[in-house]
Amino acid sequence: MQTRILTLLAVAMLAGCATRNADTPVDRSARKPGQVEKVATYPDATSTENTVDGYKRDLAQRISQVNSTKVYTGRPQALLRSVIVVRYAVDASGQLVRSEIMRSNRDKENEATALASLRTAAPFPKPAAHLIRHGKLELSETWLFNNDGRFQLRTIAQPQMDQ
């Protein structure tokens, strides 16, 4: 019985990683392909987002804006060159305090690009105080790399092509 409960909990946790928070719908039709909303570019900015998902969207837009020459527009190709997952932490003032590769196909060039694009975009707007735990906010983001080495961030990317 206990094994079954643990299995169900694990399945529920994995399913939660792949779904959006129902409180934060995204209307992609209002944004043109490749268009990025502006995020404050100065370190004293405070995010107006009150949810982790909203703050994560703000950061994804900022990373894309700051690294616009490395970002592709339109839908991600069907078979991506690399998918890199980075876990990172932001402190209460919006400073990047840690980043690490969590998942990769061992494409060192794209891993370096993902980490560098995150560092280049910092500092970030201050997260809402209630999002901070133990002095920081832990987040993860997925970089989707096309064959040409440019990327999109899964949080704000369009649906991937079928073929």
N, C-alpha and C positions, 0 to 999 in steps of 0.2 A: 504494500500500500504506500509506504513512504517513498519507494522508488518511483512509483507512478506519479505521485504529487510532485517530486523533484523534476521529473521529465516534463510534466505539464507546465511547471514554472519556467523551465528553460525554454520551452517552445514559445511561451507567452513573451518572454524577454526578447527572444530573437525576432518575433513578429513585431514587437514594439520598435525595434531598430529600423524596420522597413516601412513604417507608417508615419504619417504626419499627425501632429497634434490637431485634434478636431477644432480647437479654439483658434488655430492660426491658419485659415485657408489662404491659398495663394491663387490670385487671378493672373495667370500668365498671358491672357489675351490682351491685357492693358499695356503690356510691354512688348516692344518690337524685338525681333531676334537680335541678341547681342547687346541690347540696351541695358545699361547699368544705372540704377538709381544712385544719386549722389549721397555720400556719407561724409560727415564732417571730417576735415583733414587735419585738424589741429588737436594736440594731445589733451586739451582741457575740455573737449566735447563730452557730453553725457548722453548716452543712448536714451531714446524715448521708449524703447521696447521694454516691456515688462515681463516677457516670457523668454525662456532660453531659446526657443525656435526663432522668435523674432530677432533677438540679439544675434543669433547665428546667421540669419539672413543679412542683417546689417554688415556683419564682418565679411561674409562672402561677397557682398557687393563692393565693399571697400577693397578687398584683395583683388577683385577683378578690375576695379577702376584704376588702382595704383599700378597694376601689372598689365594694362590694356594691350600692350604690344605682344604679350605672350598668351592672350586669350583669343579663342576662336569664336565666331558668331555662328548662329544657326544650331541645328541639332547635332549632337554627337554622332559620329559614324557608327555603323553597326558593330564592327569589330575594332575595339579601341586598342591602341598601342600599349597603354598602361592604365591601371587603376591604382592610385596610391591613396591610402587612408592615413591621415595624420591626426594624432591626438595632441592637443595643446592646452595650455592654461593661460588665462589672463587674470591679472590681479585687479584689485578694486579700483586702481587708477587707470586701467586699460593697457598696462604694460604686458607684453608677452613674456612670461616667466619660464615657459618650458615648451618644447615641441619635440615630437618623436614620430618616426614612421611606425605605424601599427600593422599595415598590410601593404604588400607590394609584390610585383612580379620580378623583383631584383633588378629593375632598370635604374641603375645608379644615376644616370643623367636626369631622368624625370623625378627621382626622389630628391635630388639636389634642387631642381627647379621648384618643386612643391614647397620645400622648406625655405628656400630663398624668397619665394613670393610671399610667404607668410611673414617672414622677418621684415621684408621691405615695406609691407603695409602697416606694420606696427609703428607707433602706439595706436591703439584702438580707442574708440569712445568708451568712457567709463560704463561698466554694466550697472544695471539697477542693483541697489544694495541688497535686496532680498534674494538675488541670484547667487551671491557670493557664499561659498562654504569653505571654512578653514582658510580664509584669506584669498581665495581664488575661485575662478569659474572654470571648470574642466569642460572642454568641447572636443568634438572630432569633426573632420571634414574630409570629403573624398574628392580628389583631383582626377578628372577624366581626361586623358591625353589622347589626341588624335595622332595619326602617323607623322604629321609635320612637327610634332613636339609642342604644339600649343595646347592649352587646357581650358576646361570649364570646371566650375565647382558644382558638385551634385546638388547642393542646396538651392541653387538658382538656375540650374541647367534645364534646357528643354528636354522632352522625352527623346530617348535614343532612337536612331533610325532602325528599321526592321532589317534592311538588307544593305 
